[in-house]
Amino acid sequence: MATSETHDHNHDHGHGGHHVDPLWLYLAVFGALLVMTVVTVGASYIDFGGASVAVAVIIATVKAFLVAFFFMHLRHDKPFHALVLASGLLFLSFLFLFTLSDNGTRNDVDDMHGKPVVKPPPAASK
Amino acid sequence: MASTTAEVHEGHDEGQGGHDGHHGPSFLAHHFDTPEQQFESAKLGMWVFLVTEILMFGGLFAAFIFFQGVKPEVFLEAHHHLNKIQGGTNTVFLLTSSLTIALAVRASQLGNRNQATLQLLATLAFAGGFLVIKYFEYTHKIHDGLLPGPGFCNSDLVHLSADAACRAMPKDAHVFFSLYFMMTGLHGVHVVIGMGLITWILLRNMRGDFSAEFYTPIEIVGLYWHLVDLIWIYLFPLLYLIT
């Protein structure tokens, strides 16, 4: 509602009204994407400890949201298209969740890092 | 026989139309009621396809994040062999091409054919620039022995490539470069396919196939190209910028 009022959404060609966004909006989104590219490069020189991948992914996700919302016209689309995208992202999140849960516990259960799985009994007598 | 066809044809003219009985604009396929329904169906189909693309790349991203978590120090060392400036330039190229194809769609919405042609040409130019830089990156890495396989530059293989840089290369660095070549390679294939699709709609646009009422193929190819950009938005920081 609020977004569609901010521009001429009655630019209707008599076929259901394809929204034509103003030029400045495209340029503003492009500018924001460039700024965030600079930010993500700059962030790579800062030590965030173990959170550097998380920081990079968060900035990338904001950029991806801008592209999907404005360039791919999700904001004018039927919500069903966003639902299709969200369902894909939901299953992608399952993939990441279970993969990373393996990651977090891996060193405890195998000897990838030279740690034996089970310590041999100190006096293995016959 | 002749009477039956005439009858069928008559029936169509009375009803909602058929193969040759025009029930709407010429671009409207006979199995759709309205141009709007046709446009929405095309877009929905494309979004479903894009989701399958996201899931395909998602597997590679999951592998990358997993191995990065297992061997962060190896990934940190290996990623210094990537050129941030080349990767950053390619990011700007793809973002710009995303803008130009969005503007091509906008020009088509307004019925401005020449403007759409110019924006599509600009999109092709930036996509081509991306591939040129990618070519230099790949040849440089292959020359340095960073392509996984026999002769991969690794401390285990100093007898094959007695380079000092190779001796400094950590064990298991090939995992990083396998993922690098696989992910950027699959993405590069998408860039090439996207350029083919953009050329196709460019030619159709110049031929005058599209109008403000019908520009569905430009919109759909635009969605595909934005996805190519979206994938790179994640690839660039993960591959080139990890710390």
Chai-1 contact restraints between the chains, C-beta under 6 A:
chainA,res_idxA,chainB,res_idxB,connection_type,confidence,min_distance_angstrom,max_distance_angstrom,comment,restraint_id
A,H13,B,A212,contact,1.0,0.0,6.0,A-B,restraint_1
A,H13,B,E213,contact,1.0,0.0,6.0,A-B,restraint_2
A,H15,B,P35,contact,1.0,0.0,6.0,A-B,restraint_3
A,H15,B,E36,contact,1.0,0.0,6.0,A-B,restraint_4
A,H15,B,E213,contact,1.0,0.0,6.0,A-B,restraint_5
A,G16,B,E36,contact,1.0,0.0,6.0,A-B,restraint_6
A,H18,B,Q109,contact,1.0,0.0,6.0,A-B,restraint_7
A,V20,B,Q109,contact,1.0,0.0,6.0,A-B,restraint_8
A,Y26,B,A102,contact,1.0,0.0,6.0,A-B,restraint_9
A,F30,B,L99,contact,1.0,0.0,6.0,A-B,restraint_10
A,L33,B,L95,contact,1.0,0.0,6.0,A-B,restraint_11
A,T37,B,T91,contact,1.0,0.0,6.0,A-B,restraint_12
A,T40,B,P237,contact,1.0,0.0,6.0,A-B,restraint_13
A,V41,B,G88,contact,1.0,0.0,6.0,A-B,restraint_14
A,S44,B,L241,contact,1.0,0.0,6.0,A-B,restraint_15
A,S44,B,T243,contact,1.0,0.0,6.0,A-B,restraint_16
A,S52,B,T243,contact,1.0,0.0,6.0,A-B,restraint_17
A,A56,B,P237,contact,1.0,0.0,6.0,A-B,restraint_18
A,A56,B,L241,contact,1.0,0.0,6.0,A-B,restraint_19
A,A60,B,I233,contact,1.0,0.0,6.0,A-B,restraint_20
A,A60,B,Y234,contact,1.0,0.0,6.0,A-B,restraint_21
A,A60,B,P237,contact,1.0,0.0,6.0,A-B,restraint_22
A,K63,B,I233,contact,1.0,0.0,6.0,A-B,restraint_23
A,A64,B,L230,contact,1.0,0.0,6.0,A-B,restraint_24
A,A64,B,I233,contact,1.0,0.0,6.0,A-B,restraint_25
A,V67,B,H226,contact,1.0,0.0,6.0,A-B,restraint_26
A,V67,B,L230,contact,1.0,0.0,6.0,A-B,restraint_27
A,F71,B,S98,contact,1.0,0.0,6.0,A-B,restraint_28
A,F71,B,A102,contact,1.0,0.0,6.0,A-B,restraint_29
A,F71,B,H226,contact,1.0,0.0,6.0,A-B,restraint_30
A,M72,B,L223,contact,1.0,0.0,6.0,A-B,restraint_31
A,M72,B,H226,contact,1.0,0.0,6.0,A-B,restraint_32
A,H81,B,W47,contact,1.0,0.0,6.0,A-B,restraint_33
A,V84,B,W47,contact,1.0,0.0,6.0,A-B,restraint_34
A,V84,B,V48,contact,1.0,0.0,6.0,A-B,restraint_35
A,V84,B,V51,contact,1.0,0.0,6.0,A-B,restraint_36
A,G88,B,V51,contact,1.0,0.0,6.0,A-B,restraint_37
A,G88,B,I54,contact,1.0,0.0,6.0,A-B,restraint_38
A,L92,B,G58,contact,1.0,0.0,6.0,A-B,restraint_39
A,L95,B,G58,contact,1.0,0.0,6.0,A-B,restraint_40
A,L95,B,A62,contact,1.0,0.0,6.0,A-B,restraint_41
A,F96,B,A62,contact,1.0,0.0,6.0,A-B,restraint_42
A,T99,B,A62,contact,1.0,0.0,6.0,A-B,restraint_43
A,T99,B,F66,contact,1.0,0.0,6.0,A-B,restraint_44
A,N103,B,F66,contact,1.0,0.0,6.0,A-B,restraint_45
A,N103,B,G69,contact,1.0,0.0,6.0,A-B,restraint_46
